[in-house]
Amino acid sequence: MGISTNCPLVYLNASQSLAQQAAPLFEQLQHCAQRATAPFHTPGHKAGKGVDPMLSKAWGEAMLRADLPELPELDNLFAPSGVIAEAQTLAAQAFGAEQSWFLANGSTAGILAAILATCGPDDAILLPRTVHRSVVSGLILSGARPVFVAPAYDSHSGLGGGLTATAVAQALEQHADIRAVMLVAPSYEGICGETEAIAHLCHQRNIPLLVDEAHGPHFGFHDDLPPSALSLGADLTVQSTHKVLSALTQAAMVHVQGERVDRDRLSQSLALIQSTSPNYLLLASLDLARRQMATQGEALMAQTLDLAHDARRRLSGLPGLGVLDLPPDLPGFTHLDPTRLTIDVSSLGISGFEADERLCNDPGVVAELPSLRSLTFIISLGNRQRDIDRLVEGFAALALEAQAIHPAPLTEFSSFMGLTPEVACTPRDAFYGKQIVLELERAIGRVSAETVCPYPPGIPALLPGERVTGESIAYLRQVQAQGGVISGCADETLSTLRVLG
């Protein structure tokens, strides 16, 4: 099998490539699980012997025996010197990093640690306004001051892209005290911005570029996929290995290259926000996910891309559906992950939320992300042809039903893209400030003390420290009216909002 020219593994020598066949952490965990011992350590179920029989019957004894704590031979996640250190070294080689860290608390842990490692109280960090809510938590914990920049916007699809180099350059000129820049690449819809040009701007000022690459751990393992952020010059990337590769849910990685990120401080930050009892099943799944991509990645991605191309071709032929493609020559829309399918259903006269409910109920097709006018689907190495057939059949039935009813296309949408509410204070100051509760309409003009988030995708419409605007309220009301879920606020009905008093 040939190696993709974008693939980090192209840089491995013969001995390193051979080493990628091993799975040191998984193999040691299996050895410990199969060894006969008299356990007087955690967890309390003692290799499954103490669990409810329903759990053992459903999940199997082998998994329960492998649910082990930090035994000496299993190494220590926060001071690795044995099999975890070996597994992380192999991961760094496979993903093109100089050093990698395993995460048992999802990409959220990596995002928090990245901010804590690069920013302190009142340090400025440049961010797109479309960051995940975990970034808000990082701002609260660190006390960093956000400098928000609006991402590029495609008015035709209603979707946001990445930050443009021009917008970042302007912000860096206006805010000489910026200590770090964080990008989201790719977005939920698979859109990447101008990462390479932005990395160049950051490095001219010796500023680290951090990339939330949660949805892109597969990048670089095939020529038809976007290049990885590390290959474009990022100093630190956070990847949700579980989202599109084969690790278990909540298993993720942080990758670093260069000297702009203090690695000791990053390790200390990870120790601050992760459990001191990490789940070894999750860690071992990272070891195997790395091994799988290192030894079979290009072939697996080729199969995945074939499925995605088949789905895109067949869905594009159905009436009333719009399949997202990369807008031509639009700044901030540099790459599109072809394994992401975003389907606009507004011409069918229904919202993305309604389409999601119908597809989920029958024929049992479950989207990753429903939104006001579209649905986004992840096609990964775990999908098969029958999944694609079911997806296409479900949309064909929706389109046929819409033709029979002749609904009017939905055309009126509030959009959060392009909105950059005023930052009145840091998220940390708002979180700890004196708060009052007001009726929603009366909260307009006040400073939000809550993170109000349509979920998924977990991009906040209101942040602590931002001034509440009528546009933000209109957007939230429309999401709520169309069946979306609002999370993060104390009043889930959104009748009231907690603001600074």
C-alpha positions in Angstrom: 0.0 0.0 0.0 1.4 3.4 -0.9 1.5 6.3 1.5 -0.4 9.5 0.8 1.8 12.5 0.2 -0.1 14.4 2.9 0.2 11.5 5.4 2.4 12.1 8.4 3.7 8.5 8.1 5.6 9.5 4.9 8.3 10.7 7.2 8.8 7.4 9.1 11.8 5.3 8.5 11.6 1.5 8.2 12.1 0.8 11.9 9.5 3.3 12.9 7.0 1.9 10.4 7.6 -1.6 11.8 7.1 -0.2 15.3 3.6 1.1 14.4 2.5 -2.6 14.2 2.7 -2.7 18.0 0.1 -1.6 20.5 2.1 -1.5 23.8 -0.6 -0.1 26.1 -3.4 -2.3 24.8 -1.1 -5.4 24.9 0.0 -4.7 28.5 -3.6 -4.0 29.6 -4.7 -7.4 28.1 -1.8 -9.1 29.9 -2.9 -7.6 33.2 -6.6 -8.4 32.6 -5.8 -12.1 32.0 -3.5 -12.5 35.0 -4.9 -14.3 38.1 -4.5 -12.1 41.1 -6.1 -11.4 44.5 -7.1 -7.7 43.9 -7.2 -5.3 46.9 -7.3 -2.2 44.8 -9.9 -0.2 42.9 -12.3 -0.5 41.1 -14.7 -2.1 43.6 -16.1 -4.6 41.2 -12.8 -6.5 41.2 -12.4 -7.5 37.5 -16.2 -7.8 37.1 -16.8 -10.3 39.9 -18.8 -7.7 41.9 -21.0 -6.2 39.1 -24.7 -6.6 38.7 -25.1 -9.8 36.5 -27.0 -7.7 34.0 -23.9 -5.7 33.3 -21.7 -8.7 32.9 -24.1 -10.4 30.6 -24.6 -7.3 28.4 -21.0 -6.1 28.2 -19.0 -9.3 28.7 -16.4 -10.4 31.3 -13.4 -9.6 29.1 -14.2 -5.9 29.1 -14.8 -5.8 32.9 -11.5 -7.6 33.6 -9.7 -4.9 31.6 -11.3 -2.1 33.7 -8.1 -1.6 35.8 -6.5 1.3 37.6 -3.0 2.7 37.4 -1.1 -0.5 38.2 2.7 -0.1 38.0 3.0 -2.0 34.8 0.2 0.1 33.2 2.1 3.3 33.7 0.8 6.7 34.9 -1.0 9.0 32.4 0.4 12.2 34.2 4.0 11.0 34.5 4.4 8.4 31.8 7.6 6.4 31.6 6.4 3.0 30.4 3.7 1.7 28.1 1.7 5.0 28.0 4.9 6.8 27.0 5.6 4.3 24.3 2.0 4.5 23.0 2.1 8.3 23.0 5.4 8.3 21.1 4.0 6.0 18.4 0.9 8.4 18.2 3.2 11.4 17.7 4.9 9.6 14.8 1.7 8.5 13.2 0.0 11.9 13.4 3.0 14.0 12.4 3.7 15.6 15.8 6.8 16.0 17.9 4.9 15.0 21.1 1.4 13.7 21.8 -0.7 13.2 24.9 -3.7 10.8 25.4 -6.9 12.3 26.8 -9.5 10.3 28.7 -11.9 13.3 29.0 -12.5 14.1 25.3 -11.3 17.1 23.3 -12.7 19.3 26.0 -9.7 18.4 28.2 -7.3 19.3 25.4 -9.0 22.6 24.6 -9.0 23.6 28.3 -5.3 22.6 28.7 -4.3 24.4 25.5 -5.7 27.7 26.8 -4.3 27.2 30.3 -0.9 26.4 28.9 -0.7 29.6 26.8 -2.8 32.2 28.6 -3.2 33.6 32.1 -5.5 36.1 33.7 -6.3 39.0 31.3 -4.1 37.6 28.5 -5.7 38.2 25.1 -6.5 35.2 22.9 -7.8 35.6 19.3 -10.7 33.3 18.5 -13.5 32.8 16.0 -16.8 33.6 17.5 -18.0 30.0 16.5 -15.8 28.3 19.1 -17.2 25.2 21.0 -18.5 25.8 24.4 -15.5 24.1 25.9 -13.4 27.1 24.9 -15.7 29.3 27.1 -14.9 27.0 30.0 -11.2 27.5 29.2 -11.6 31.3 29.2 -13.4 31.1 32.6 -10.7 28.9 34.1 -7.8 30.8 32.8 -9.2 34.3 33.1 -8.1 35.0 29.5 -9.6 37.8 27.6 -11.2 36.8 24.2 -10.7 38.8 21.1 -13.4 37.5 18.8 -13.2 37.6 15.0 -16.2 36.8 12.8 -15.5 33.8 10.5 -16.2 33.9 6.8 -19.9 33.5 5.8 -21.5 31.9 2.8 -24.9 33.6 2.4 -26.0 31.0 -0.1 -25.8 28.1 2.2 -26.1 30.0 5.5 -22.9 28.3 6.8 -19.8 29.8 8.3 -16.3 29.0 7.2 -13.0 29.6 8.9 -11.2 32.8 9.7 -9.5 34.6 6.9 -5.8 35.6 7.1 -6.9 39.2 6.3 -9.2 39.3 9.4 -6.6 37.7 11.6 -3.9 40.2 10.4 -6.2 43.1 11.2 -7.0 41.8 14.7 -3.3 41.2 15.4 -2.5 44.8 14.4 -5.3 46.2 16.6 -4.4 44.0 19.6 -0.7 43.9 20.1 -1.1 42.0 23.4 -2.5 38.8 21.9 -0.8 35.8 23.4 -2.3 33.0 21.4 -4.6 32.3 18.4 -7.1 29.5 18.3 -8.8 28.2 15.1 -11.6 25.7 14.6 -10.6 23.6 11.6 -12.6 21.8 10.4 -16.0 23.0 11.4 -18.8 20.6 12.1 -19.6 20.7 8.4 -16.0 19.9 7.4 -15.0 23.4 6.3 -11.5 24.6 6.9 -10.2 28.1 6.6 -6.8 29.6 5.8 -4.8 27.8 8.4 -1.4 27.9 6.7 -1.5 31.7 6.0 -2.7 32.3 9.6 0.1 30.1 11.0 2.6 32.3 9.1 1.1 35.5 10.6 1.3 34.0 14.1 4.8 32.8 13.7 6.0 36.2 12.5 5.0 37.5 16.0 6.1 34.3 17.8 2.5 33.6 18.8 1.4 30.0 19.1 -1.4 28.8 16.8 -3.8 26.4 18.5 -6.2 24.4 16.4 -9.4 22.7 17.5 -9.2 19.9 15.1 -11.7 17.7 16.9 -13.3 16.6 13.7 -10.1 16.1 11.7 -8.0 13.3 13.1 -8.3 11.5 9.8 -6.8 14.4 7.8 -3.6 13.7 6.0 -4.1 10.0 5.7 -5.3 10.3 2.1 -4.6 12.8 -0.7 -8.3 13.5 -1.2 -8.7 14.7 2.4 -7.6 18.1 3.6 -4.1 18.4 5.0 -3.7 18.2 8.8 -3.3 21.4 10.8 0.2 20.3 11.9 1.3 20.0 8.3 0.1 23.6 7.7 2.1 25.0 10.6 -0.1 24.7 13.7 1.8 24.5 17.0 -0.9 22.5 18.9 -3.9 20.5 17.7 -6.6 18.8 19.7 -8.3 15.8 18.0 -11.3 13.8 19.0 -10.0 10.4 18.0 -13.4 8.9 18.9 -15.4 11.2 16.6 -14.3 9.8 13.2 -11.7 7.2 14.0 -12.2 4.0 16.0 -11.4 5.0 19.6 -14.1 4.8 22.3 -16.2 7.8 23.1 -14.4 10.4 25.1 -10.9 9.3 23.9 -8.9 12.1 22.3 -5.4 13.4 21.7 -3.3 16.6 21.9 -0.4 17.0 19.4 2.4 19.6 19.6 5.3 20.6 17.5 7.9 23.4 17.9 8.8 25.4 21.0 6.0 28.0 21.1 3.9 26.0 23.5 5.5 25.2 26.9 5.1 21.4 27.0 5.7 21.2 30.8 3.0 23.7 31.4 0.7 21.8 29.0 1.3 18.6 30.9 0.6 20.4 34.2 -2.6 21.8 32.7 -3.8 18.4 31.6 -3.2 17.1 35.1 -5.3 19.9 36.5 -8.4 19.1 34.4 -8.4 15.4 33.9 -9.3 12.6 36.4 -6.5 11.1 38.4 -8.2 7.8 37.7 -8.3 7.7 33.9 -10.2 4.9 32.2 -7.7 2.5 30.7 -10.2 1.1 28.3 -10.3 4.6 26.7 -6.6 4.9 26.7 -6.1 1.5 25.1 -8.6 2.3 22.4 -6.4 5.3 21.5 -3.4 3.0 21.1 -5.4 0.7 18.8 -6.9 3.6 16.8 -3.4 4.9 16.2 -2.2 1.4 15.1 -5.1 1.0 12.8 -4.5 4.3 11.0 -0.7 3.8 10.9 -1.0 0.4 9.2 -4.3 0.7 7.2 -5.2 4.4 7.2 -4.9 5.1 3.5 -6.9 2.0 2.5 -9.6 2.7 5.2 -9.9 6.3 4.1 -10.2 5.3 0.4 -13.2 3.0 1.3 -14.7 5.8 3.4 -14.3 8.3 0.6 -15.9 5.9 -1.9 -19.0 5.7 0.3 -19.1 9.5 0.7 -18.8 10.1 -3.0 -21.6 7.6 -3.7 -23.9 9.3 -1.1 -23.1 12.7 -2.5 -23.8 11.7 -6.1 -27.1 10.0 -5.3 -28.4 12.7 -2.9 -27.5 15.4 -5.4 -29.9 13.7 -7.9 -32.9 14.0 -5.5 -35.4 16.9 -6.0 -35.4 19.6 -3.4 -32.1 18.8 -1.7 -29.0 20.9 -1.6 -25.7 19.2 -1.0 -23.1 21.4 0.5 -20.0 22.0 -1.7 -17.1 24.3 -1.3 -18.1 27.8 -2.5 -15.7 28.9 -5.3 -13.1 31.5 -4.6 -14.6 32.5 -1.2 -12.0 33.5 1.4 -12.2 31.4 4.5 -13.4 28.3 2.6 -10.1 26.7 1.8 -10.9 23.0 2.1 -14.0 20.8 2.6 -13.9 17.3 4.1 -15.6 15.1 1.5 -16.6 12.6 4.2 -19.0 15.2 5.7 -22.4 15.6 4.0 -24.4 18.6 4.8 -27.9 18.5 3.2 -30.1 21.6 2.9 -33.7 20.6 3.2 -35.3 24.1 3.3 -36.7 23.7 -0.3 -38.7 20.8 1.0 -40.6 23.2 3.3 -39.3 21.7 6.5 -36.5 22.5 8.9 -33.5 20.5 9.6 -34.9 19.6 13.0 -38.1 18.2 11.5 -36.2 16.3 8.8 -34.0 14.8 11.5 -37.0 13.6 13.5 -38.6 12.0 10.5 -35.4 10.3 9.4 -34.6 9.1 12.9 -38.1 7.6 13.5 -38.3 5.8 10.1 -36.0 4.6 8.5 -33.8 5.0 11.5 -31.2 7.3 10.0 -29.5 9.4 12.6 -27.7 12.6 11.7 -24.7 14.0 13.6 -26.0 17.6 13.5 -29.5 18.9 12.7 -29.8 22.7 12.3 -32.4 25.2 11.1 -32.1 24.5 7.4 -29.8 21.5 7.1 -28.5 18.2 8.5 -24.9 17.1 8.7 -23.8 13.4 8.5 -20.4 11.9 9.3 -19.3 9.1 7.0 -16.4 7.3 8.7 -14.5 4.1 8.5 -17.3 2.4 10.5 -19.9 3.0 7.8 -20.9 0.4 5.2 -22.8 0.5 1.9 -26.1 -0.5 3.6 -25.8 2.7 5.7 -25.5 4.8 2.5 -28.4 3.0 0.9 -30.6 3.7 3.9 -29.6 7.3 4.0 -30.5 7.8 0.4 -33.7 5.9 0.7 -34.7 8.0 3.7 -34.1 11.3 1.8 -35.9 10.0 -1.3 -39.0 9.3 0.8 -38.8 12.8 2.3 -38.5 14.4 -1.1 -41.4 12.4 -2.4 -43.6 13.4 0.5 -42.7 17.0 0.0 -43.6 16.9 -3.7 -47.0 15.4 -2.8 -47.8 18.1 -0.3 -46.2 20.9 -2.3 -45.0 22.8 0.7 -43.6 26.3 0.4 -39.8 26.5 0.8 -38.6 27.8 4.1 -36.8 31.1 3.4 -36.7 33.1 6.6 -33.8 32.2 8.8 -32.1 34.1 11.5 -28.3 33.4 11.3 -25.8 33.6 14.0 -22.9 33.8 11.5 -21.4 37.2 11.2 -22.7 38.4 14.6 -20.0 39.6 17.0 -21.6 40.8 20.2 -19.8 43.3 22.3 -17.5 41.8 24.9 -18.2 43.8 28.0 -16.0 41.8 30.4 -14.1 38.5 30.5 -16.1 35.3 30.8 -14.4 34.7 34.1 -15.5 38.1 35.6 -19.1 37.4 34.4 -19.0 33.9 35.8 -18.0 35.2 39.3 -19.9 38.5 39.1 -23.1 39.5 40.9 -26.0 38.0 38.8 -29.7 38.7 38.5 -32.5 37.0 36.5 -34.5 39.0 34.0 -37.2 38.2 31.5 -35.6 37.5 28.2 -36.7 40.6 26.4 -35.6 42.8 29.3 -32.2 41.2 29.2 -31.4 42.8 25.8 -28.6 45.3 26.4 -27.4 43.7 29.6 -24.3 41.5 30.0 -25.0 37.8 29.9 -23.8 35.7 32.8 -24.7 32.4 31.1 -23.5 30.3 28.2 -26.6 29.8 26.0 -26.1 27.2 23.4 -28.2 25.5 20.6 -27.0 21.9 20.9 -25.6 20.4 18.8 -23.2 21.7 17.7 -22.4 23.4 21.0 -21.5 26.8 19.5 -22.8 29.4 22.0 -25.2 32.1 20.9 -24.5 34.0 24.1 -21.4 33.9 26.2 -20.7 35.1 29.8 -19.4 38.7 29.4 -21.1 39.4 26.1 -23.8 42.0 25.8 -27.2 40.5 24.9 -28.5 41.6 21.5 -31.9 41.4 19.8 -30.3 39.4 17.0 -29.0 36.7 19.4 -32.4 36.4 21.0 -34.1 36.2 17.6 -31.8 33.4 16.6 -32.4 31.4 19.8 -36.1 31.9 19.5 -36.1 30.5 16.0 -34.0 27.5 16.9 -36.4 26.9 19.8 -39.5 27.3 17.6 -38.2 24.9 15.0 -37.6 22.1 17.6 -33.9 22.7 18.5 -32.6 22.2 22.0 -31.2 25.1 24.0 -28.7 24.2 26.6 -26.4 25.9 29.1 -28.9 28.3 30.6 -30.6 27.8 34.0 -34.0 28.4 32.4 -34.3 25.8 29.7 -37.5 27.4 28.4 -35.5 30.5 27.7 -38.2 32.7 29.3 -35.6 34.3 31.5 -31.8 34.9 31.4 -29.2 35.3 34.1 -27.3 38.6 33.6 -24.9 40.8 35.5 -26.6 42.9 38.1 
